[in-house]
Amino acid sequence: MAELLRTIASRLRRLAGNRRRHPRFRVRLAASVVLLGAKGEAATTPLEGHTRDVSACGLALILPAVRVGDRYLAGEAQTLAITLRLPSASVRLRATPARYERLDDEDAETGYLIGLRITEMDERDRAAFDEYLKSK
């Protein structure tokens, strides 16, 4: 039932238009994702995926699974450590899930789409990420 509600909400967003403050850029960047524990340590092995789109404050990742072991990546109050491989550098950031949906037969890709809010990035990585966004 929850999957059905997420699918309906996603389709409504497509019809209602884009309410985002920061422009999103549809780019495919390789990404490595690790779920962090309560003390900020890696709680799972890395899961490889890629971006669907990115913005200054968030990104959408396509991952093959929404769980690693018995842990949900998109669970409430989760923090993910993400490494994005830009063309000229790799940047590390932390993000929290805003939403997720299972990609169905209508989509070109399979797996899960996870929408994330960027919560932390050091200055060097932020500068490299912002420079990349300016080039789009």
C-alpha positions as CSV (number, residue, x, y, z in Angstrom):
1,M,0.0,0.0,0.0
2,A,2.8,2.4,0.9
3,E,4.4,1.8,-2.5
4,L,1.2,2.6,-4.3
5,L,0.9,5.9,-2.4
6,R,4.5,6.9,-3.3
7,T,3.8,6.1,-6.9
8,I,0.6,8.2,-6.9
9,A,2.5,11.1,-5.2
10,S,5.3,10.9,-7.7
11,R,3.0,11.1,-10.7
12,L,1.1,14.0,-9.1
13,R,4.4,15.9,-8.7
14,R,5.1,15.4,-12.4
15,L,1.6,16.8,-13.3
16,A,1.7,19.7,-10.8
17,G,5.0,21.0,-11.9
18,N,8.4,21.8,-10.4
19,R,8.2,23.7,-7.0
20,R,12.0,23.4,-6.3
21,R,14.0,26.5,-5.4
22,H,17.3,25.3,-6.9
23,P,17.5,24.2,-10.5
24,R,18.0,20.5,-11.0
25,F,20.4,19.2,-13.6
26,R,19.7,15.9,-15.2
27,V,23.2,14.2,-15.0
28,R,24.4,10.7,-14.5
29,L,27.3,10.5,-12.0
30,A,28.6,7.4,-10.4
31,A,27.8,7.3,-6.7
32,S,28.8,5.2,-3.7
33,V,26.5,5.2,-0.7
34,V,27.1,4.1,2.9
35,L,24.5,4.2,5.7
36,L,26.0,5.8,8.8
37,G,25.4,4.7,12.3
38,A,24.5,6.8,15.3
39,K,28.1,7.9,15.9
40,G,28.8,8.7,12.3
41,E,30.6,5.4,11.5
42,A,29.9,3.4,8.4
43,A,27.1,0.9,9.4
44,T,26.8,-0.8,6.0
45,T,29.0,-1.8,3.1
46,P,29.0,0.6,0.1
47,L,26.2,0.4,-2.4
48,E,26.9,1.5,-5.9
49,G,24.5,3.5,-8.0
50,H,24.2,6.8,-10.0
51,T,22.5,10.1,-10.0
52,R,19.4,10.9,-11.9
53,D,19.7,14.6,-11.2
54,V,21.6,17.0,-8.9
55,S,21.1,20.5,-7.4
56,A,22.9,22.7,-5.0
57,C,20.9,21.3,-2.1
58,G,19.9,17.8,-3.1
59,L,20.1,14.9,-5.5
60,A,18.2,11.9,-6.7
61,L,20.0,8.6,-6.7
62,I,19.1,5.4,-8.5
63,L,20.2,2.4,-6.4
64,P,19.7,-1.3,-7.0
65,A,18.2,-1.7,-3.4
66,V,16.6,0.4,-0.7
67,R,17.9,-2.0,2.0
68,V,21.4,-3.1,3.0
69,G,21.1,-6.1,5.2
70,D,18.4,-5.3,7.7
71,R,18.8,-1.5,7.4
72,Y,16.7,0.8,5.2
73,L,18.6,3.5,3.4
74,A,15.5,5.7,3.1
75,G,14.3,5.2,6.7
76,E,13.4,8.1,8.9
77,A,16.3,9.9,10.5
78,Q,18.9,8.1,8.5
79,T,22.1,9.8,7.3
80,L,23.9,8.6,4.2
81,A,27.6,9.2,3.3
82,I,27.8,9.6,-0.4
83,T,30.8,9.9,-2.7
84,L,30.0,11.4,-6.1
85,R,32.4,11.0,-8.9
86,L,32.4,14.2,-10.9
87,P,34.4,14.4,-14.2
88,S,37.3,16.2,-12.6
89,A,37.1,15.1,-8.9
90,S,35.3,13.1,-6.4
91,V,33.2,14.9,-3.7
92,R,32.0,13.5,-0.4
93,L,28.8,14.6,1.3
94,R,26.2,13.6,3.8
95,A,22.5,13.6,3.0
96,T,19.2,12.6,4.5
97,P,16.4,10.9,2.5
98,A,13.4,13.0,1.6
99,R,11.5,10.3,-0.3
100,Y,11.9,7.1,-2.3
101,E,10.0,5.1,-4.8
102,R,10.4,1.8,-6.6
103,L,11.0,2.3,-10.3
104,D,8.5,0.3,-12.3
105,D,8.1,-1.0,-15.8
106,E,7.3,2.4,-17.2
107,D,10.8,3.7,-16.2
108,A,13.9,3.2,-18.3
109,E,15.8,2.0,-15.3
110,T,15.1,-0.5,-12.5
111,G,15.8,-0.3,-8.8
112,Y,14.9,2.6,-6.4
113,L,14.9,6.3,-6.8
114,I,15.9,8.0,-3.6
115,G,15.5,11.8,-3.2
116,L,18.1,13.2,-0.8
117,R,18.7,16.6,0.9
118,I,22.4,17.5,1.3
119,T,23.1,18.2,4.9
120,E,26.9,18.4,5.1
121,M,29.8,18.9,2.7
122,D,33.3,20.3,3.5
123,E,34.4,23.6,1.9
124,R,36.7,22.0,-0.7
125,D,34.0,19.5,-1.8
126,R,31.3,22.2,-1.9
127,A,33.5,24.4,-4.1
128,A,34.2,21.6,-6.5
129,F,30.5,20.6,-6.6
130,D,29.3,24.2,-7.1
131,E,31.9,24.6,-9.9
132,Y,30.5,21.5,-11.5
133,L,26.9,22.8,-11.3
134,K,27.9,26.1,-12.9
135,S,29.2,24.2,-15.9
136,K,25.8,22.6,-16.5
